Amino acid sequence: MSADTPRRIVLLRHAKADWPQVSDHDRPLAERGRKDAPAVGLKLAETGITFDLALCSTAARTRETWKLAVQELPHRPKTHYEERLYDASLGELIALLNETPEEVADLLVIGHNPGMHALADALSGRAEGDTLARMTRTGFPTAALAVVSFTGTWKSVEHGVGTLLDYWTPKEH
């Protein structure tokens, strides 16, 4: 794939987690999260995007979100569980995107806030319709997703490179 290859990144925040007496990394989904995760899977399927790769944080709540969401997809992408997604800064997230293999056209990232919101905001130099206003207003709640498109190589991903095509939360629908 070349520097003018169109690509899409879908950023998904894990569904609502519970707060039992376990480490933050081991927190499971709450009942609402177990309901929202399949709904976000249906939304992912509705996008029509066939993901080449899914990067998922190793935290229990992200793995559980992905396990429930992926069942709604017509095609299960290759999944890589990435411990660097847990508690990642914006710079670390962009560095991870820069490592994406060039043969990947469409990437799904399942992670945490504040990183997912910061990354969606940073990448979106442009936006379609009211997507950016809605994302700013809602603050990227649990099970929210953002679809960002850009043209170029993964190594060229940086602030402002993309267009926010879609933004969705379970509460809006």
Summary of the structure (lengths in Angstrom):
residues: 173
radius of gyration: 14.8
end to end distance: 35.9
largest distance: 48.7
contacts: 594
relative contact order: 0.24
helix: 38%
strand: 25%
